[in-house]
Amino acid sequence: MIFMALSNKKPKIALKALKNNIIGKNENIIRNSLAVVSIISKEKPKLVAKLVKDVVSLFSSKNERLYSEVVDSLIILSKKNGAVVGNNITNAIKNSINYKRGGKIGLMKVGFEIAKTNPSSLKNAVPRLSRELNNKRWEIREEAANLLGVIGEDNVELVKESIPGLNRLKNDSDDLVRNSAVRALELININ
């Protein structure tokens, strides 16, 4: 693979080329670059850690077809760069008020994976997640509840402010949201 060879010989040039491709406009080039980032992250995690912010920024894109690939790439990146991905996901969640539905859900899915091993890296996202419990879209309420449950699983203090919202969701009109709220409260050890 050309990028692997280039990253061995000239890592800064390889990094710049990937960055330019990721923030480009062509959907196919972005997809291919995300695949390359995922491959390189397994062998050179520190090199691609510098691209995490650019990859996370794709959630603000209007191109919803990219979101699932962004989620997959970030989950792979988080295996070796959990704290870096966690901090960037936290910042993106905090600023996601105008993101499309798919972008918000994608952020929360990546956050869910990070919270399994490093929940405290997402503590600054809790205020935004608490507000998302009131979102008119049931999918966003459900994902927010799931993520809050995992963040607070070992430390209720991290999600204390979201408990009233989770309690309210136990009476939500959607079954999946109600189940997520109950599960989240059980993980947080709130009856």
C-alpha positions as CSV (number, residue, x, y, z in Angstrom):
1,M,0.0,0.0,0.0
2,I,1.4,3.3,-1.1
3,F,0.4,5.2,2.1
4,M,1.9,2.6,4.3
5,A,5.2,2.9,2.5
6,L,5.0,6.7,2.5
7,S,4.2,6.8,6.2
8,N,7.3,4.7,6.9
9,K,9.6,7.0,4.8
10,K,7.9,10.4,5.1
11,P,5.3,10.3,7.8
12,K,4.6,14.1,7.7
13,I,3.9,14.0,4.0
14,A,1.7,11.0,4.3
15,L,-0.2,12.7,7.2
16,K,-0.7,15.9,5.2
17,A,-2.0,14.0,2.2
18,L,-4.5,12.1,4.3
19,K,-5.6,15.2,6.1
20,N,-6.2,17.0,2.7
21,N,-8.2,14.0,1.5
22,I,-10.3,13.8,4.6
23,I,-11.3,17.4,4.6
24,G,-11.8,17.4,0.9
25,K,-15.2,17.5,-0.9
26,N,-15.1,14.3,-2.9
27,E,-17.1,11.6,-1.1
28,N,-15.2,8.7,-2.6
29,I,-11.8,10.1,-1.8
30,I,-13.0,10.7,1.8
31,R,-14.2,7.1,2.1
32,N,-10.9,5.8,0.7
33,S,-8.9,8.0,3.1
34,L,-11.0,6.8,6.1
35,A,-10.2,3.2,5.1
36,V,-6.5,4.1,4.9
37,V,-6.6,5.8,8.3
38,S,-8.2,2.7,9.8
39,I,-5.5,0.5,8.3
40,I,-2.6,2.8,9.3
41,S,-4.0,3.2,12.8
42,K,-3.3,-0.4,13.6
43,E,0.4,0.0,12.9
44,K,1.0,3.7,13.5
45,P,-1.5,4.9,16.0
46,K,0.4,8.0,17.0
47,L,0.7,9.1,13.4
48,V,-3.1,9.0,12.8
49,A,-3.9,10.4,16.2
50,K,-3.2,13.8,14.6
51,L,-6.1,13.2,12.2
52,V,-8.7,12.4,14.9
53,K,-10.0,16.0,15.0
54,D,-10.4,16.1,11.2
55,V,-12.2,12.7,11.2
56,V,-14.5,13.8,14.0
57,S,-15.3,17.1,12.1
58,L,-17.0,14.9,9.4
59,F,-20.0,14.5,11.7
60,S,-20.8,18.2,11.1
61,S,-20.9,17.5,7.4
62,K,-24.2,17.5,5.6
63,N,-23.2,14.3,3.8
64,E,-25.0,11.7,6.0
65,R,-23.7,8.9,3.8
66,L,-20.3,9.2,5.4
67,Y,-21.4,8.9,9.0
68,S,-21.2,5.1,9.4
69,E,-17.7,5.0,7.9
70,V,-16.7,7.8,10.2
71,V,-18.1,5.9,13.2
72,D,-16.2,2.7,12.1
73,S,-12.9,4.6,11.6
74,L,-13.1,6.4,15.0
75,I,-13.9,3.2,16.8
76,I,-10.8,1.6,15.3
77,L,-8.8,4.8,16.1
78,S,-10.1,4.7,19.7
79,K,-8.5,1.3,20.4
80,K,-5.0,2.9,20.5
81,N,-5.9,6.5,21.0
82,G,-8.9,6.4,23.3
83,A,-8.1,9.6,25.2
84,V,-7.5,11.6,22.1
85,V,-10.7,10.3,20.4
86,G,-12.6,10.8,23.7
87,N,-11.6,14.4,24.0
88,N,-12.5,15.2,20.4
89,I,-15.8,13.3,20.7
90,T,-16.6,15.3,23.8
91,N,-15.9,18.6,22.1
92,A,-18.0,17.6,19.1
93,I,-20.9,16.5,21.3
94,K,-20.8,19.8,23.2
95,N,-21.0,21.7,20.0
96,S,-23.4,19.4,18.1
97,I,-26.6,21.5,18.6
98,N,-27.0,22.1,14.9
99,Y,-25.7,18.7,13.7
100,K,-28.0,16.5,11.6
101,R,-29.7,13.6,13.3
102,G,-27.2,11.1,11.9
103,G,-24.2,13.1,13.0
104,K,-25.5,13.3,16.6
105,I,-26.2,9.6,16.6
106,G,-22.8,8.8,15.2
107,L,-21.1,10.9,17.8
108,M,-23.0,9.1,20.5
109,K,-22.2,5.6,19.1
110,V,-18.4,6.4,19.1
111,G,-18.8,7.9,22.6
112,F,-20.5,4.7,23.8
113,E,-17.5,2.6,22.7
114,I,-15.1,5.0,24.4
115,A,-17.2,5.2,27.6
116,K,-16.8,1.4,28.0
117,T,-13.1,1.9,28.8
118,N,-12.7,5.6,29.5
119,P,-16.0,7.1,30.7
120,S,-14.4,10.1,32.5
121,S,-13.1,11.3,29.1
122,L,-16.7,12.1,28.2
123,K,-17.7,13.9,31.4
124,N,-17.8,17.3,29.7
125,A,-20.3,16.0,27.2
126,V,-22.9,15.2,29.9
127,P,-24.6,18.6,29.9
128,R,-25.2,18.4,26.2
129,L,-26.3,14.7,26.5
130,S,-28.7,15.7,29.3
131,R,-30.3,18.3,27.0
132,E,-30.6,15.7,24.2
133,L,-32.8,13.7,26.5
134,N,-35.5,16.3,25.5
135,N,-34.8,16.0,21.8
136,K,-37.9,15.6,19.6
137,R,-36.3,12.7,17.8
138,W,-36.7,9.4,19.7
139,E,-33.4,8.0,18.2
140,I,-31.4,10.8,19.7
141,R,-33.1,10.4,23.1
142,E,-32.5,6.7,23.0
143,E,-28.7,7.1,22.1
144,A,-28.3,9.9,24.7
145,A,-29.8,7.6,27.4
146,N,-27.6,4.7,26.4
147,L,-24.4,6.8,26.4
148,L,-25.2,8.4,29.8
149,G,-25.8,5.0,31.3
150,V,-22.4,3.7,30.2
151,I,-20.6,7.0,31.3
152,G,-22.2,6.7,34.8
153,E,-21.8,3.0,35.2
154,D,-18.9,3.2,37.6
155,N,-19.3,6.8,38.8
156,V,-22.7,8.3,39.3
157,E,-21.1,11.7,39.9
158,L,-20.2,11.9,36.2
159,V,-23.9,11.9,35.2
160,K,-25.7,13.1,38.3
161,E,-27.3,16.1,36.4
162,S,-28.9,13.7,33.9
163,I,-30.7,11.5,36.4
164,P,-34.0,13.6,36.4
165,G,-34.1,13.5,32.6
166,L,-33.5,9.8,32.6
167,N,-36.3,9.3,35.2
168,R,-38.6,11.4,33.0
169,L,-37.8,9.2,30.0
170,K,-39.2,6.1,31.9
171,N,-42.6,7.5,30.8
172,D,-41.6,8.3,27.2
173,S,-44.0,7.5,24.4
174,D,-41.4,5.3,22.6
175,D,-40.7,1.8,23.9
176,L,-37.0,1.9,22.9
177,V,-36.4,5.2,24.7
178,R,-38.2,3.9,27.8
179,N,-36.1,0.8,27.8
180,S,-32.9,2.7,27.3
181,A,-33.7,5.1,30.2
182,V,-34.4,2.1,32.5
183,R,-31.2,0.4,31.4
184,A,-29.2,3.5,31.9
185,L,-30.6,4.1,35.4
186,E,-29.8,0.4,36.3
187,L,-26.2,0.8,35.1
188,I,-25.9,4.0,37.2
189,N,-27.4,2.0,40.1
190,I,-30.5,4.3,40.5
191,N,-33.7,2.5,41.2
